[in-house]
Amino acid sequence: MPFEVDVPKICEQLEGTDRRQKTQALAGIRDLIQNSPKNVSTEDIADVFDQLYLHLLKAYDDRFESVRDHAVQAVNAFLQLLPPMDFHVLNVVSTLAERMGKAETVEPSEEIRLLYIAQLHLMVRKYTKMGNVGGIRECYPQVVKVLIKSIKDDYPLVQREGCATLVDLAKVATTQELRPFCDSLAVALYGMLNHKHALSRISAVEAIGSISLHIDASGDNMRRLFNEISPVLMDSKPLVRRMVGQVGVIMCLELPDRYSFFERILPMILCCLKDDCPDVVKDISGKWLLCGKQYFFENEAELSQQELSDPPVENYPKNVLRPTIGCRGLVQRSLRLLQLITRETGDWKENVRLHSLRLLYQFVLHAEAAMTPKFFEIYSDVAYACIDPVPEVSAEAAKVADLMGRLLAYDAWIEHGFTGLERNARESYMRCFYYMFTASLGGDYEQLMRLAKMLREVEYSHTLKPGFQRYILKLLDTVLQKSLKINAGQEELTELYKCVYVACIKVMALSHSLTGGRNKDVEFGQTLIEKIISFEQVSEAKLHERWFHLALKDVENLDATLEDNAEPVMLLDGLINICLIRATYISDLIDKVKVVFAHCCDSAQVRIFSTLSMASLRWSQTVDIEREQSTQLLSHFISEVVEPYLTWQAGSSAEAMRSLAMATLCALAQGAEEEALEVLPPLAKHMPSLLEDRNVSTRHFAIKAVVYFRGLSVEDIKPLGYSTLQRMDDPSAEIRTLATIAVGKLKPKFKSESEEGSSGEREVWETFVKRAMDLLLLHYESPEKDIRGAVEVTLKELIPSYRGAWEERYQRARAMCPDKDHHDELYKKVSGEEAPSPPEAT
């Protein structure tokens, strides 16, 4: 069937005003061209288009959207089959420029605008390579206007189609042809980088990468391009970040002046190598190898020599693939960028800080030992990043510091590391140094000793910052671990362990005082003490006895008006809590405590006294010496620390101090029960006033301590006894109960029967016992179960020795009591027999 087109009829229909007629005509010609036989020549189709193109292009301006739609589709059908040299392409581009190349929006329909730019895309793909005569190259200005308008369009699909058209145009156009238009195209694309649609951002980045190969690099245009595209590396969508990496690879491989811009190109690639998304890392890693391969080929003479002397890194991080020598060479020539990267680690935006640290990690990974000269420049920035308030950022900084410790030349950076740490006693430098030093393989005896002595200093081990304390302990742990690998004699190691012990115990003490008890840091410090114990092969007690006085000596400046939260007071408090009281340093401890009591504020005195009272409970366990020596130490301790505060004194804190002194005395009586038999009797003179003290706490501890006053004469114990009886009427129920029980435990030491006055003593004490029994029988009528139980216990103690007195006092009390059965029941419980019948009245 011959190819026939009724051109006059179609022209007549397109010139009419009937919308349906025009759309049918356009659809007919479209279908006719699309379904034309294969044997129809392009000349025949070009002849038909030559007769119709004016009417078809005029329909682009028709007032009906459907007509414009069909007109574009009809022209597309012709363009698919027209010969490449057809000059009508210029007419189509001119029409598109009229419809989409102006500053104002001429075409109101988004769908038609999409068809226009798609048509331009078709012509770019099909006719760009048609030569210098009649080609689309002659109308680049018009094409660029259409592209810029499409890129700035409000319709995302139009924008993306415009970017795709530009990408294809940049592939086939020469730099000489496209360069005049690159700046205006790039400025339009920059506006899309913040588009709310991720696909639009991807298209924009791809288009920017395409025209970057044609931009004049001599001016500021290239610098602006990098400034605009770099923030997109922190995009929330992985596919967008991957496209930035792909653009970086394209630049690295194809940019004509790429050697001048490696410092700006490499971050685009390296950031993707540390991306959160595995797909991004996998895709860019393979392309990055191509960049390294090309760089090696272009610099083979230099890098081949370096490859021969490129030994494997002994301490390389696990599960990390070492970059090729070409990739490493690329980064090593771009280390000037480090200052810019580290400056961004302190940016106010969290994602910028994280991005810069990930980039820095890749620089360290690739630069390896070549980066050592730059260490001092970036030390402070990495240190501050290690204490970033955002955990993810600080964790990334820790990875960077760890990698630096592994790959940088140890002998070259260690002195700078020490200098920075000595000049900046801060948690930031401590963390950074810890990560680097722990990860490194270096560390001789002199360096370990220098570090241990430094950490023992006041600026470090006396810190009250929990984070700082934690990393001091971690660094001490590193010192202990590295001490196993050094060449040193036993005496040298002992000196090292002594410094570690003192620093560790002081940090533990302050941490304990800050939290009011044992915590994770204290427990970790205890593991370090246990390591030293195993190294020195001594017990924990012997270790404290040997070296604790050194830590105690570092507690300074107590002779001032310090509160309980002052560092020296907290240090002393923590040291006592952790190491308790031991014979080797008790004299030094007493001296420190006396200084606190003489100069510090009330709160500090109360804190230290309270801690001493708790430590006193374990006297027999910690003061592990002969009985006679222990008694002497206890007597000295009580006379110097406790006894001065047992008497009444004026002052705001005197009442609290007296209460704590009594608590300490009670604790010592319980903790050193055997020694207390000899030490307590001289203190009996203070007890009556303490038992009658206004402070309930003082009375409480006094009544608990009464039972430990043994071996006293009747004359000495009598005041204690009657004061105890008075406490049976105390306002505090607990004290009443304790006093009731204490009465039965008071036992004087009588003179022998041959001594003068022995019988009188027994009569005096029996009088006391009768008085006590009267009160016990009286209190048995109390409704309190605890009191009644205590009465029963005490009577069972007294009756065996004073049965006659008991029978007398019982009968007397029973006669006056209305509830005789109640007393009979008590008699049976405490005597083990039935109550006797009362004597008959005469």
Buried (B, 14 or more C-beta within 10 A) or exposed (E): EEBEBEBEEBBEBBEEEEBEBBBEBBBBBBEBBBEBEEEBEEEBBBBBBBBBBEBBBEBBBBEBBBBBBBBBBBBBBBBEBBEBEBEBBBBBBBBBBBBBBEEEEBBEBEBBBBBBBBBBBBBBBBBBEBEEEBBBBBBBEBBBBBBBBBBBBEBBBBBBBBBBBBBBBBEBBEEEBBBEBBBEBBBBBBEBBEBEBBBBBBBBBBBBBBBBBBBBBEEEBBEBBBEBBBBBBBBEBBBBBBBBBBBBBBBBBEBEEBEEBBBBBBBBBBBBBBBEBEEBBEBBBEBBBBBBBBBBEEBEEEBEEBBEEEEEEEEBBEEEEBBBBBBBBBBBBBBEBBEEBBEBBBEEEBBBBBBBBBBBBBBBBBBBBBBBEBBBEBBBBBBBBBBBEEEEBBEBBBBBBBBBBBBBBBEEBBEEBBEBBBEBBBBBBBBBBBBBBBBBEBBBBEBBBBBBBBBBEBEBBBBBBBBBBBBBBBBBBBBBEBBEEBEBEEEBBBBBBBBBBBBBBBBBBBBBBBEEEBBEBBEBBBEBBEBBBEBBEBEEBBBBBBBBBBBBEBBEEBEEEBEBEBBBBBBBBBBBBBBBBBBBBBEBBBEBBBBBBEBBBBBBBBBBBBBBBBBBBBBBEBBBEEEEEBBBBBBBBBBBBBBBBBEEEEEEBBBBBBBBBBBBBBBBBBBBEEBBBBBBBEBBEBBBBBBBBEBEBBBBBBBBBBBBBBEBBBEBBBBBBBBBBBBBEBEBEBBBBBBBBBBBBBBBEBBEEEEEEEEEBBEBBBEBBBBBBBBBBBBBBBEEEBBBEBBBBBBBBBBEEBEEBBBEBBBBBBEEBEEEEEBBEBBEEBBEEEBEEEEEEE
